[in-house]
Amino acid sequence: MKLLNIKHSSIASAALFACTLGMTSLAHAVDLNVVLLANEQDEEYDAAKVFQNYVESRTDGEVNVNIFVGPQLCGSANECFESMQAGIVDLFTATAGGVAGIYPPIQGMDIPYMFPDDRTAMGMLTDPEFTDYLRGEILDTTHDGIRLMTLTQTGGWRNFANADHAIRSPADVKGLRIRTIESDIQQQLVREMGGSPTPIPWLDVYTALQTGVVDGTKNSISDIINMNLQEVLKYITLDGHAYMASMWLMGNQKFQSLTPEQQRVVADGAALMGVVQFGMQPRKELEAYAAWKKSGGEIYVPNAEEMEQFRSYAAPIRTWYLDNYGEKGQQFLKAFDAARDRASKQVAEAREATRK
């Protein structure tokens, strides 16, 4: 797989901006540019601030961390990875759909209902064997250009939300134009349910809903509130079809340029970012649901029979995934399923120990 082509004009502008900022920190040996496309209300921003403090304090100022929120250096996952390859962006966070631009098989994470529950999902994403596997795959695919630093989550569970009517079964998706990211799996799920998948950049979703370009979206409650989408949405269905796994990635050339001690601090700081995001999400959901209800939004929780209807879409989409991603897809799902089995076993044992 070839590396992404660099869009010279946008990258050059970003480079000039980053270099101008870097002039203010010449006293520091190293600058790290951290990019997140969300806003300051997102748990990714909390994680980035913790990383900034940890790295700068633990290296005694040898490493300076610059945080860029929104489309300052890049406006989409693909652009950010291009900027990373150009040495402008050093750390960037993306969901599985975004990372699919450099490693397509990772879209297997978005096969519906693959994650059992919060505790097991956390165990899966912090599983060392699975993390090492993914790191190797991404390094190989990008020709040692991009390094996975940590796996975490951003936003919790992805649900269907729309402005038209309550979705009580997959049949209720029929005819709706649902915003997705540039992810084959996410688009296929909407298509299978009879809807029209419409990929739109995250920063443009509000306008797309407001103007009727799309009727709904697939997001978590906290992401919806962070972007004020409750102003243009009315119904949300808690089907939890996907757990929003997230990755922090780093330009490998920049990482290799650090001293061994700096590498250790950056790696530890990245791991800490993952912990922050896991912990912040449940807290943010309390206020998010309150804001949703205050706006007049309705919440629908499918019953057991309805959930079986939703889950019935997992098997054909898994088959579709394997048909489209071949041996690499088989290898990914084998590693993913093994991580889920290990995490499920550990959680079951921990629950039993708690009851003793």
C-alpha positions as CSV (number, residue, x, y, z in Angstrom):
1,M,0.0,0.0,0.0
2,K,1.4,3.4,-1.0
3,L,1.7,6.1,1.5
4,L,-0.8,8.9,1.2
5,N,0.0,11.7,-1.3
6,I,0.8,15.0,0.3
7,K,-1.3,18.0,-0.6
8,H,1.5,20.4,-1.0
9,S,-0.4,23.7,-0.6
10,S,-2.2,22.8,2.6
11,I,0.8,21.1,4.1
12,A,3.0,24.0,3.3
13,S,0.7,26.4,5.0
14,A,0.5,24.1,8.1
15,A,4.3,23.8,8.1
16,L,4.7,27.6,8.1
17,F,2.2,27.9,11.0
18,A,3.9,25.2,13.0
19,C,7.4,26.6,12.4
20,T,6.3,30.1,13.4
21,L,5.0,28.6,16.7
22,G,8.2,26.7,17.1
23,M,10.2,29.9,17.0
24,T,8.7,30.7,20.4
25,S,10.2,27.6,22.0
26,L,13.7,27.6,20.7
27,A,15.0,27.1,24.2
28,H,13.5,23.6,24.0
29,A,15.4,20.8,22.4
30,V,12.3,19.2,20.9
31,D,8.8,20.3,19.9
32,L,5.9,17.9,19.7
33,N,2.8,19.1,17.8
34,V,-0.3,17.3,19.1
35,V,-3.4,17.5,17.0
36,L,-7.0,16.6,17.8
37,L,-9.9,17.5,15.5
38,A,-12.4,17.8,18.4
39,N,-12.9,20.8,20.6
40,E,-11.9,21.7,24.2
41,Q,-15.0,20.0,25.6
42,D,-13.8,16.5,24.3
43,E,-12.0,14.0,26.5
44,E,-9.2,14.0,23.9
45,Y,-8.4,17.6,24.9
46,D,-8.3,16.6,28.6
47,A,-5.9,13.7,27.6
48,A,-3.7,16.0,25.6
49,K,-3.4,18.5,28.5
50,V,-2.4,15.7,30.8
51,F,0.2,14.5,28.2
52,Q,1.5,18.0,27.8
53,N,2.0,18.4,31.6
54,Y,3.5,15.0,32.0
55,V,6.0,15.1,29.2
56,E,7.2,18.7,29.8
57,S,7.6,18.2,33.6
58,R,9.2,14.7,33.3
59,T,11.7,15.9,30.7
60,D,12.4,19.1,32.6
61,G,11.5,21.2,29.6
62,E,13.6,19.2,27.1
63,V,10.4,18.4,25.2
64,N,7.8,21.1,24.5
65,V,4.2,20.0,23.7
66,N,2.1,22.2,21.4
67,I,-1.7,21.3,21.3
68,F,-3.7,22.2,18.2
69,V,-7.4,21.9,18.5
70,G,-9.6,21.7,15.4
71,P,-8.4,22.2,11.8
72,Q,-5.3,24.4,12.5
73,L,-2.7,22.0,11.0
74,C,-5.1,19.6,9.2
75,G,-8.8,19.2,8.7
76,S,-9.4,15.4,8.4
77,A,-7.8,12.1,9.4
78,N,-6.2,11.7,6.0
79,E,-4.8,15.3,6.0
80,C,-3.4,14.8,9.5
81,F,-1.7,11.6,8.5
82,E,-0.2,13.3,5.4
83,S,1.0,16.1,7.7
84,M,2.5,13.5,10.0
85,Q,4.4,12.0,7.2
86,A,5.6,15.5,6.3
87,G,6.9,15.9,9.9
88,I,4.4,18.7,10.7
89,V,2.0,16.8,13.0
90,D,3.8,14.6,15.6
91,L,0.8,13.0,17.5
92,F,-2.7,12.6,16.3
93,T,-5.8,10.8,17.5
94,A,-8.3,9.0,15.4
95,T,-11.0,6.4,15.6
96,A,-10.9,3.1,13.7
97,G,-12.6,4.7,10.7
98,G,-9.9,7.4,10.5
99,V,-7.0,5.0,10.9
100,A,-8.5,2.9,8.1
101,G,-6.9,5.5,5.8
102,I,-3.5,4.0,6.6
103,Y,-4.5,0.5,7.7
104,P,-7.9,-0.6,6.1
105,P,-8.4,-3.9,8.1
106,I,-8.8,-1.9,11.3
107,Q,-12.4,-1.2,10.2
108,G,-13.1,-4.6,11.7
109,M,-13.4,-2.8,15.0
110,D,-16.6,-1.2,13.6
111,I,-18.4,-4.4,12.8
112,P,-21.6,-4.0,14.8
113,Y,-21.8,-5.3,18.4
114,M,-18.3,-6.6,18.5
115,F,-17.6,-5.2,22.0
116,P,-19.7,-6.8,24.8
117,D,-19.7,-4.2,27.5
118,D,-17.6,-1.3,28.9
119,R,-15.4,-3.3,31.2
120,T,-14.6,-6.0,28.6
121,A,-14.0,-3.3,25.9
122,M,-11.5,-1.6,28.2
123,G,-9.7,-4.9,28.7
124,M,-9.6,-5.5,25.0
125,L,-8.1,-2.1,24.1
126,T,-5.5,-2.3,26.8
127,D,-4.5,-5.9,25.9
128,P,-0.7,-5.8,25.4
129,E,-0.7,-8.6,22.8
130,F,-3.4,-6.9,20.7
131,T,-1.7,-3.5,21.0
132,D,1.7,-5.0,19.9
133,Y,0.0,-6.7,16.9
134,L,-1.7,-3.5,15.7
135,R,1.5,-1.5,16.2
136,G,3.4,-3.9,14.0
137,E,0.7,-3.9,11.3
138,I,0.5,-0.1,11.2
139,L,4.3,0.3,11.1
140,D,4.5,-2.3,8.3
141,T,1.7,-0.7,6.2
142,T,3.1,2.8,6.5
143,H,6.7,1.6,5.8
144,D,7.8,2.5,9.4
145,G,6.2,5.9,9.0
146,I,3.5,5.9,11.8
147,R,3.7,4.3,15.2
148,L,0.7,3.4,17.4
149,M,1.3,4.7,20.9
150,T,-1.9,3.7,22.8
151,L,-5.4,2.3,22.3
152,T,-8.3,3.9,24.2
153,Q,-11.8,5.2,23.5
154,T,-13.4,8.5,22.6
155,G,-17.1,9.0,23.2
156,G,-18.1,5.6,24.5
157,W,-20.9,3.8,22.6
158,R,-22.0,4.9,19.1
159,N,-25.8,5.1,18.7
160,F,-28.3,6.1,16.0
161,A,-29.6,9.7,16.4
162,N,-31.9,11.6,14.0
163,A,-34.3,14.5,13.6
164,D,-37.1,12.6,12.0
165,H,-38.5,9.7,14.1
166,A,-37.5,7.2,16.8
167,I,-35.6,4.2,15.6
168,R,-37.0,1.2,17.4
169,S,-35.8,-1.5,14.9
170,P,-33.4,-1.6,11.9
171,A,-36.4,-1.1,9.7
172,D,-36.8,2.4,11.0
173,V,-33.5,3.4,9.5
174,K,-34.9,2.8,6.0
175,G,-35.0,6.0,4.0
176,L,-32.9,8.1,6.4
177,R,-29.8,9.8,5.2
178,I,-27.3,9.0,8.0
179,R,-24.0,10.8,8.4
180,T,-21.0,8.5,8.6
181,I,-17.3,8.9,8.4
182,E,-15.2,7.6,5.4
183,S,-15.6,4.0,6.7
184,D,-16.8,1.2,4.5
185,I,-18.1,-0.8,7.5
186,Q,-20.1,2.1,8.9
187,Q,-21.5,2.9,5.5
188,Q,-22.4,-0.8,4.9
189,L,-24.3,-1.0,8.2
190,V,-26.5,1.9,7.2
191,R,-26.9,0.6,3.7
192,E,-27.9,-2.9,5.0
193,M,-30.6,-1.3,7.1
194,G,-32.1,0.6,4.2
195,G,-30.6,4.0,4.9
196,S,-28.4,6.2,2.8
197,P,-24.9,6.6,4.3
198,T,-23.5,10.0,3.7
199,P,-19.8,10.6,4.7
200,I,-19.3,14.1,6.1
201,P,-16.3,15.6,8.1
202,W,-17.1,15.9,11.8
203,L,-16.7,19.6,11.8
204,D,-19.4,20.0,9.1
205,V,-22.1,17.7,10.7
206,Y,-24.0,20.5,12.5
207,T,-24.5,22.4,9.2
208,A,-25.4,19.2,7.3
209,L,-28.1,18.4,9.9
210,Q,-29.4,22.0,10.0
211,T,-29.7,22.3,6.2
212,G,-31.2,18.8,5.8
213,V,-28.2,17.3,3.9
214,V,-28.5,14.4,6.3
215,D,-31.3,13.3,8.7
216,G,-29.2,11.8,11.4
217,T,-25.8,10.5,12.5
218,K,-24.1,7.7,14.3
219,N,-22.4,9.1,17.4
220,S,-22.2,8.9,21.1
221,I,-24.2,11.1,23.4
222,S,-21.2,13.1,24.6
223,D,-20.0,13.8,21.0
224,I,-23.5,14.9,20.1
225,I,-23.6,17.4,23.0
226,N,-20.0,18.6,22.5
227,M,-20.9,19.8,19.0
228,N,-24.4,21.1,20.1
229,L,-26.0,18.6,17.8
230,Q,-29.0,18.3,20.2
231,E,-30.1,21.6,18.7
232,V,-30.8,19.8,15.4
233,L,-31.5,16.3,16.5
234,K,-34.6,14.9,18.3
235,Y,-34.3,11.2,18.8
236,I,-31.5,8.8,20.0
237,T,-31.7,5.1,20.1
238,L,-29.3,3.4,22.6
239,D,-28.5,0.3,20.5
240,G,-24.7,0.6,21.1
241,H,-23.8,-0.8,17.7
242,A,-20.2,0.3,18.1
243,Y,-17.7,1.1,20.8
244,M,-15.7,4.1,19.8
245,A,-12.2,2.8,19.9
246,S,-9.6,5.5,19.5
247,M,-5.8,5.5,18.9
248,W,-3.1,8.0,19.5
249,L,-0.4,7.7,16.8
250,M,3.0,9.3,16.3
251,G,5.3,10.0,13.4
252,N,7.9,7.2,13.8
253,Q,10.7,9.3,12.5
254,K,10.1,11.9,15.3
255,F,9.8,9.2,17.9
256,Q,13.1,7.6,16.8
257,S,14.8,11.0,17.0
258,L,14.1,11.2,20.7
259,T,16.6,10.0,23.3
260,P,15.8,6.7,25.0
261,E,14.7,8.6,28.1
262,Q,12.5,11.0,26.1
263,Q,11.0,8.0,24.3
264,R,10.1,6.4,27.7
265,V,8.5,9.6,28.9
266,V,6.5,10.1,25.7
267,A,5.4,6.4,25.7
268,D,4.3,6.7,29.4
269,G,2.5,10.0,28.7
270,A,0.7,8.4,25.8
271,A,-0.4,5.5,28.0
272,L,-1.7,8.0,30.5
273,M,-3.7,9.7,27.8
274,G,-5.5,6.4,27.3
275,V,-6.3,6.1,31.0
276,V,-7.7,9.7,31.0
277,Q,-10.0,9.1,28.1
278,F,-11.4,5.9,29.6
279,G,-12.1,7.7,32.9
280,M,-13.5,11.0,31.6
281,Q,-16.1,9.5,29.3
282,P,-18.5,8.1,32.0
283,R,-18.4,11.4,33.8
284,K,-19.1,13.5,30.7
285,E,-22.0,11.3,29.9
286,L,-23.9,12.4,33.0
287,E,-24.0,16.0,31.9
288,A,-24.5,15.0,28.2
289,Y,-27.7,13.1,28.9
290,A,-28.9,15.9,31.1
291,A,-28.3,18.4,28.3
292,W,-30.0,16.1,25.8
293,K,-33.1,15.9,27.9
294,K,-33.1,19.6,28.6
295,S,-33.2,20.3,24.9
296,G,-36.3,18.1,24.5
297,G,-34.5,15.2,23.0
298,E,-36.1,11.7,23.3
299,I,-34.2,8.5,24.3
300,Y,-35.3,5.1,23.2
301,V,-33.8,1.9,24.7
302,P,-34.6,-1.2,22.5
303,N,-36.0,-4.2,24.3
304,A,-34.5,-7.7,24.2
305,E,-36.4,-8.7,21.0
306,E,-35.5,-5.4,19.2
307,M,-31.8,-5.8,20.2
308,E,-31.8,-9.2,18.6
309,Q,-33.0,-7.6,15.4
310,F,-30.2,-5.1,15.6
311,R,-27.6,-7.7,16.4
312,S,-28.7,-9.8,13.4
313,Y,-26.8,-7.4,11.2
314,A,-23.4,-8.3,12.7
315,A,-23.0,-11.7,11.0
316,P,-23.6,-10.5,7.4
317,I,-21.4,-7.5,7.9
318,R,-18.6,-9.6,9.3
319,T,-18.9,-11.8,6.2
320,W,-18.9,-8.7,4.0
321,Y,-15.7,-7.5,5.8
322,L,-13.9,-10.9,5.3
323,D,-14.9,-10.9,1.7
324,N,-13.5,-7.5,1.1
325,Y,-10.4,-7.6,3.3
326,G,-9.2,-11.1,2.6
327,E,-6.3,-12.6,4.5
328,K,-5.4,-9.4,6.3
329,G,-9.0,-9.1,7.5
330,Q,-8.9,-12.7,8.7
331,Q,-5.7,-12.0,10.6
332,F,-7.1,-8.9,12.2
333,L,-10.3,-10.5,13.4
334,K,-8.4,-13.5,14.7
335,A,-6.3,-11.1,16.8
336,F,-9.3,-9.0,17.8
337,D,-11.4,-12.1,18.8
338,A,-8.5,-13.5,20.8
339,A,-8.2,-10.1,22.7
340,R,-12.0,-10.2,23.4
341,D,-11.7,-13.8,24.7
342,R,-8.8,-12.9,27.0
343,A,-10.6,-9.8,28.3
344,S,-13.9,-11.6,28.8
345,K,-12.2,-14.3,30.8
346,Q,-10.3,-11.8,33.0
347,V,-13.5,-9.8,33.6
348,A,-15.5,-13.0,34.4
349,E,-12.8,-14.1,36.9
350,A,-12.7,-10.6,38.5
351,R,-16.5,-10.5,38.8
352,E,-16.5,-13.9,40.5
353,A,-13.7,-12.9,42.8
354,T,-15.7,-9.8,43.9
355,R,-18.7,-12.0,44.9
356,K,-16.6,-14.3,47.1
